[in-house]
Amino acid sequence: MISYPDLSKVMCIDPATQKAVRPVLKKRTFTLAPEDAASMRIIKHLQRFEHKSPEWRAWYGMLSHVESNNQYVKSEAGTDLGNPKSRRPRTYAYQALTAGLAFAASNMRRIVSFLKTQHDEATDTTPKQRTRRRTDEHGVPLSH
């Protein structure tokens, strides 16, 4: 959906009569879409990778990771970047600095969590139980 700017103070020239005219808009928005199925097929193939191709899936998967990270940073449990009340100043520089620090803190929190998990697994002294054998030595399923 595209919105028109305010044209109340704009003067245009009619190319047929060479006279000044004021534009009159009957609608405030319009939708831009292809006219027919052939146009849609052309638009579909204008993107870098064909839709649903293996290359497209690889790049779309990367996008999914980016969006997941953005959601993690915006969550209330973490840096709470999604809450406008937690970042009151409105300047561009402050917003950029806040976002950068929030992502840095988020990355550090993930690194610490990963290292803690690795340490806990390495120092775990609880006895491990072997999973129940489901087949005999010849690969035949055991009866219950």
C-alpha positions as CSV (number, residue, x, y, z in Angstrom):
1,M,0.0,0.0,0.0
2,I,1.4,3.4,-1.0
3,S,0.2,6.7,0.5
4,Y,0.1,10.0,-1.5
5,P,1.9,13.0,0.0
6,D,-0.2,16.1,0.7
7,L,-0.7,17.8,-2.7
8,S,-2.8,20.8,-1.5
9,K,0.0,23.3,-2.2
10,V,1.3,21.7,-5.4
11,M,0.8,23.3,-8.8
12,C,1.0,21.0,-11.9
13,I,1.0,21.9,-15.7
14,D,-1.5,20.1,-18.0
15,P,0.6,18.9,-20.9
16,A,-2.3,19.2,-23.4
17,T,-3.3,22.8,-22.6
18,Q,-0.1,24.1,-21.0
19,K,-2.2,25.6,-18.2
20,A,-1.6,25.4,-14.4
21,V,-3.9,23.0,-12.6
22,R,-4.3,21.8,-9.1
23,P,-4.2,18.0,-8.6
24,V,-7.4,16.5,-7.2
25,L,-7.1,13.1,-5.5
26,K,-10.2,11.0,-5.1
27,K,-8.4,8.4,-2.9
28,R,-5.6,8.7,-0.4
29,T,-4.0,5.3,-1.1
30,F,-3.5,2.9,-4.0
31,T,-2.3,-0.7,-4.4
32,L,0.4,-1.6,-6.9
33,A,0.0,-5.1,-8.4
34,P,0.5,-6.9,-11.7
35,E,-2.3,-6.8,-14.2
36,D,-2.3,-10.5,-15.3
37,A,-0.7,-13.9,-14.6
38,A,2.0,-13.4,-17.2
39,S,3.2,-10.2,-15.4
40,M,3.1,-12.1,-12.1
41,R,5.4,-14.8,-13.5
42,I,7.9,-12.1,-14.7
43,I,7.9,-10.4,-11.3
44,K,8.3,-13.8,-9.6
45,H,11.6,-14.4,-11.5
46,L,13.0,-10.9,-11.0
47,Q,14.2,-11.7,-7.5
48,R,17.8,-13.0,-7.0
49,F,16.8,-16.6,-6.4
50,E,13.8,-18.5,-7.8
51,H,11.1,-18.8,-5.2
52,K,11.3,-22.0,-3.1
53,S,14.5,-23.1,-4.9
54,P,17.4,-24.6,-2.8
55,E,19.3,-21.3,-3.0
56,W,16.2,-19.3,-1.9
57,R,15.7,-21.7,1.1
58,A,19.3,-21.2,2.1
59,W,19.0,-17.4,2.1
60,Y,15.5,-17.5,3.6
61,G,16.9,-19.7,6.4
62,M,19.5,-17.0,7.1
63,L,16.8,-14.4,7.2
64,S,15.0,-16.6,9.8
65,H,18.1,-16.5,12.0
66,V,18.3,-12.8,11.8
67,E,14.6,-12.4,12.7
68,S,15.1,-14.8,15.5
69,N,18.0,-12.7,16.9
70,N,16.0,-9.5,16.5
71,Q,13.1,-11.1,18.5
72,Y,15.5,-12.3,21.2
73,V,16.9,-8.7,21.6
74,K,13.4,-7.2,21.8
75,S,12.2,-9.6,24.4
76,E,11.4,-8.4,27.9
77,A,13.5,-11.1,29.5
78,G,16.7,-9.8,27.7
79,T,17.6,-6.3,26.7
80,D,13.9,-5.2,26.2
81,L,14.8,-3.2,23.1
82,G,11.2,-3.6,21.8
83,N,9.8,-1.5,24.7
84,P,9.7,2.2,23.8
85,K,9.6,3.2,27.4
86,S,13.1,1.8,28.0
87,R,14.7,4.1,25.4
88,R,13.2,7.6,26.0
89,P,15.6,9.9,24.1
90,R,14.6,10.3,20.4
91,T,17.8,11.3,18.6
92,Y,19.1,9.1,15.8
93,A,22.6,8.8,17.4
94,Y,21.1,7.7,20.7
95,Q,18.8,5.1,19.0
96,A,21.7,3.7,17.0
97,L,24.0,3.5,20.1
98,T,21.2,1.9,22.2
99,A,20.5,-0.7,19.5
100,G,24.3,-1.5,19.1
101,L,24.7,-1.9,22.9
102,A,21.6,-4.0,23.2
103,F,22.9,-6.4,20.5
104,A,26.3,-6.5,22.1
105,A,24.8,-7.4,25.5
106,S,22.5,-10.0,23.8
107,N,25.5,-11.6,22.1
108,M,27.5,-11.7,25.4
109,R,24.6,-13.2,27.2
110,R,24.3,-16.0,24.6
111,I,28.1,-16.7,24.8
112,V,28.0,-16.9,28.6
113,S,25.0,-19.2,28.4
114,F,26.8,-21.5,25.9
115,L,30.0,-21.6,28.0
116,K,28.0,-22.4,31.1
117,T,26.2,-25.2,29.4
118,Q,29.5,-26.6,28.1
119,H,31.1,-26.4,31.6
120,D,28.0,-28.0,33.3
121,E,28.1,-30.9,30.8
122,A,31.9,-31.4,31.2
123,T,31.7,-31.4,35.0
124,D,28.5,-33.5,35.4
125,T,29.3,-36.4,37.7
126,T,25.9,-38.0,37.8
127,P,25.9,-41.6,36.7
128,K,24.7,-42.2,33.2
129,Q,22.2,-44.9,32.4
130,R,22.5,-46.9,29.3
131,T,19.5,-46.8,27.0
132,R,17.6,-50.1,26.9
133,R,18.7,-52.4,24.1
134,R,15.9,-52.8,21.5
135,T,17.5,-55.5,19.4
136,D,19.7,-58.5,20.0
137,E,23.2,-58.9,18.6
138,H,21.8,-59.9,15.2
139,G,19.5,-56.9,14.8
140,V,16.3,-58.8,15.6
141,P,13.9,-56.8,17.7
142,L,13.5,-58.1,21.3
143,S,10.1,-59.2,22.5
144,H,8.4,-57.2,25.2
